[in-house]
Amino acid sequence: MAKTNLWHVFKSVAASVLGVQSDANYKSDFEQSSFVPYAIVGVLFVLGLIGLLVLIVNLVL
């Protein structure tokens, strides 16, 4: 179980949110010793998406 870096965690979370996560990466993510980096990046990713949607709606209106 190799320790993952932040870039790998971000790519994995982004692929999962968009629904294009490969089975091999999915299994690799669940073999990690801690889910905390994935949870933190996931929350930040979702908050970023919400912020982006709010910005787009405000620009359109």
N, C-alpha and C positions, 0 to 999 in steps of 0.2 A: 504494500500500500504506500505509494509515493505521495508525498505531501503536494497538494496542488497550489499553483500560484493564482494570484488574483485574476489574471487574464483568462486562465482556463475556467475559473469559476464564473466569470462574466459571460464567456461564450456559452457555457453550459446552461446558465440561467436564461440567456436570451434565446437559445435554441429551444429550450423547454417551453418558454412563454409563447413562442411563435409556432410551436407544434412540429418542429423539424428535428428534434433530438434523435440521434441514431441509437439503436439498441445497445451497441457497444459502449457509447458514452454514458448512456443511462445506467448500465451495470457498473461502469467504472465510478460514477458519482456515488453510488450506493455502497461501494467498497471503501470509501473514505472514512477516516476515523471520527470526523466531526461534521455535523451538518450546519454548524453555526455560520461559516462563511457563505454557504449557499442561502441560508435564511436572510442574512443581512443584505447580500447583493440582490436577492429576490425582492425584498421590501423596497430597497432603493430603486430598483428597476421599475417596479410597479408605480411608485410615487413619481418617477420621472416620466413614465407614460401618461399618467394622469395630468401632470403639469404641462406636458406637450399638448395634450388634447384641449386643456383649458386655454392655452395660448392660441391654438389654432381657432377655436370657437370665438375667442375675443377678437382676433384679427378679422375674421369673416363678418362678425356682427359689427 
